[in-house]
Structure formats: C-alpha cells, structure tokens
Amino acid sequence: MDLRPRVLLVEDDRQLGPLVVELLASDFEVTLAADGREGLRLATGQDWEALVVDRGLPHVDGVDLVKALRSRGIATPVLMLTALGTVPDKVEGLDAGADDYLVKPFDADELTARIRAMTRTYAPPGPERLAIGSWELDPGTRILSSPYGHRVELSGAEATLLTVLAREPERVHSRTELLAVAFDAGDTPGVVDTYVHYLRKKTDKSVIRTVHGIGYQLGGLE
C-alpha cells in the first residue's frame, strides 16, 4: 500500500509536467492532469492531500479552477505554480482560494517543502454521503442506497455527474459546466444528456430535473 500523500498536478507544459512528477515522486504519489478541464474533473471526483495548479491552463484557467473547487466546498490545499509573479497576480490567485503561490522558475526543494507544509496540517474529510431525496450517494464507492436497503452501483462518470449535482442541489448547471467537471477533454455536450439518461434508467426519471433552456438540477428519489 502506497502511504505517500496523493497530489494532483495540473500542468499543461508537456516537458515541465512529467519533470515535476519525477521531482516529487520520492515524497508524493503524483497524478498529472494536462489541462484545466481534466484537472477540475479529477479534483472534484477524488480525494487528494494537495493540488499543484498552473495558472495559464487550456479549457479552464487555473484561477477559475480554484474558484470552482472552493465554490463546491472542496478545501484541499492548493499551491499555484505559475510564471505570473507580480504582486497583483499573487493577490488574485490567493483571493481565488489558493493556499500558496510559487513563481516559475522554482527550486525543486522549495516546491517539495511547501507541499509538505500544506499536507502536514490538512486532514482529508471522512467518507462523504450526499442526499438524493431519501436516497444516499457514497461518491467513494459509487453506491446509491435507498433507505430500504436497495443499492445501485454507478459507473465512474455517472457517479461524478450525480456528485456534482448533489453538492449544489439548488443550482442549475449548464451542459457546458457539467461537461467541464464530469467528463474527459474532447467530449461534446451531448455526452451529458447521454449520462443523464443512463442515471434515470438505473434509478428514476426524477433523479435529475431538466431545466429547459439552461441545463440540469438535482432531483430526488423516494
């Protein structure tokens, strides 16, 4: 069993990304996401001890990525790693919700020390349970359970989509927003409709509400 803290690195530079993974490998178990959309999907779908986020990312900018995480109640420590080093740049990153800010080029030992400092004081949350009407979703196991003992096992994409909706039950999410956080880069908005159909088929059509002209919102199950 790997006991190293799990770190998600979101970096689109094809040379720097693998290099940072290699630099951190002795202290951390590092997963690399090559763009902001993939980084947001992984950051919202799994538990991490720390995130290292480049600022200038394709699809979803690093600052917007951090804002999206904080708006969803995800408190995982974030170190923003970027070439933008002016005071206003740093203030914007920290105000977005980043815990630390390191400017490129950086010293490998300093990067490692800063991540160690963040993970030292962060306690990951316990198992999460999300209410879907009278049912309960465990995002970790991807099991949706009724109060009467009935259990539905979801696929990874189904669980991620339903988790995003359940964390903000009052919010109507557009297809574009759901595509960015729940699916792979290169997918089209139509994949959101497909997985809404899958979830309704596995459970009930009331599990997700269609808000015509806007998108989808969490429904409920009895």
N, C-alpha and C positions, 0 to 999 in steps of 0.2 A: 504493500500500500504506500502510495506517494504522500508523504507528510509535508511536502513543501507548500507554502501558501500559493493559491491559484491567482494568477494575474492575467488580465486581459489587456493586450497591447493592440491599440487601434492606430495603425500607421500605414499610409499608402505608398511610401517610398520603398521600391522593390529591393533596394540594396540595404537601406537602413533597418527596415523591419526585421528581416532574418538576423541581421547583426545584433540588434538589441535582444532578440530572443536568445541568441547564443551567449551574450554578455550576462544575462540574468539567470541562465539555466542552472547554475550551481546553487542558487538560493531560492528560486521560484519555479513553479510549473507554469509556463507561459503559453498562452494561446494567442495567435496573431490573426487579427481581422484587417483586411486590406482596404476597407472603405467605411465611411460613417454609417451607412445603412446596415451593413453586416455587423459592425460594432454595436450599434444600438440593439439589434436583434439578439445578439449573444449576451449583451449586458443586462437586458430585461428578462431573458429566458433562463439564465443560470446564476448560481451564486459565485461570487468572486471575493477575494480578500482585498484586491486593489485593481484599479484601472489606470492605464497609462494611455493618454489620448493625445494624438497630434491635433493641431488646430485646423490646418487647411486640408480638410478631407473631402473626397468626392461624395456626392449624393446628400450627405448630412454633415454640415460643418461641425468641428469639434465643440465649439461653444454651444451650438444648438443641441448637440448630442447630450452634453452635460445638463443643460436646462431640461431636456426631455426626461432624463433619469430622475432628476430632483422633483419634477412635477409628478412623477409616478411614485414618489415616496421611497426611491432606492437611495440608500445612504452610503453605499460602498465608497471608500476614499478614492478620489481621482487626482492623479498628477497630470497636469497638462504639459506636454513636451512639444515645443514649437520654436520656430525661428523668429517669431514676432516677440521682441524683447523690450519694447518701450513700456514705460510706466502705465499709460492708458491701456495697452494690450494686456498687461498683467492684471490690472484692476478689472477689466471686462471679464477675463477668464475666471478670476476668483469670485466676482459677483455672480457669475453664472452658476457657481456651486462647486468649482474645483477646490481641492484642499491644498494643493501645492502647484508650483509653476516653475518649470525648468527650461532654460533657453538653450537651443542648439547653437553651436556645438557644445556638447556637455562632457563631463568626465564620468566614465563608467562607474567608478567607485562612489561618486556622489549620487548618481541615479540609484544605485543599489541601496545606499544608506537611506535615502529619502523614502524609498518604497518600504524598507524595513521599518522605518519610523511610523509610517502610516498603518502598516499591518499590525504593529505591536499594540496599538491602542484600539483597534477595531474588532468588535465581536460580531461575527455574522449572525443574522437573525435565525431563530429556530424555524422548524418546519412551518411553512405558510399554508393557511387554509383560507379559501375565498368562497364567499356565499354566492350561489347561483339560485336565487329563490330559496327553497327549502333544502336544496342540494348543497354539496360542499366539494370544491375542487382543490386537490393537492397538486400544485404545479410540479413539484419534485418527482412524484411518481406518475403523474399524468392520469390520475384516477379521479373520476367524478362519481361521488357517492350520494345515494338518496338516504333520507332519514330512516328508511325501512330496510337498509342493507343491500340494495341493488347497486352494482358497481359497473361503470362504463370506462373502459380503457381508451384513451385518446392517443392519436399519433402526436409526434413532436410539434408539427405545425398547427394541428388542431388545438393542442394544449396551450401553445404560445398565443395564438389568436384569442382564445377564450380568457386567458390570464390577463392580457392587455385590456380587454373589455371589462373584466371583473374588478380590476384595480381602480377603475374610474367609472363606476356604474351609472353615474348621472350624465356622463359625457357622450356626445355623438361623435364617433370617429369617422373621418372620411376614408374612402378606399385607399387613397394615396398614403395617409398616415399609417393605416394598418399594413399596407404593403411594405413600408419602410421598416417597421419594427418587428414584423412577424414572418417575413419571407426573405428569400435569397435575392441578392442583386441579380438583375436580369429578368425576374418575373414581371408579369404585367398585372394591372389592377384586377383583371378577370380572375386571377387565382384566389383573390379574397372572396369573391362570390362563390367560387367552387368549394372552398373550405367552410364557408357559412352553410352551404348546402349539406356538406358531409356532417357537420355538427348537428344540424337539425334532423338529419336522417338517423343519426346514432341516438339522439335524445328526443327532442320535440321541437316543432317549429317555433315555439315560444322562447326558446333559449336565447335567441338573438333577435332583436327588433330591427326591421328595416325602416330607416327614416328617409323617405323618398326625397331625392334630390340632394341628399347630404351624405348618407353612409349608414353605419350600423351602431347600435347601442345594446348593452347587455339587457337581456330579458329575464326570464325566471323559469324555474321548474318546480312543479308541485310534487 
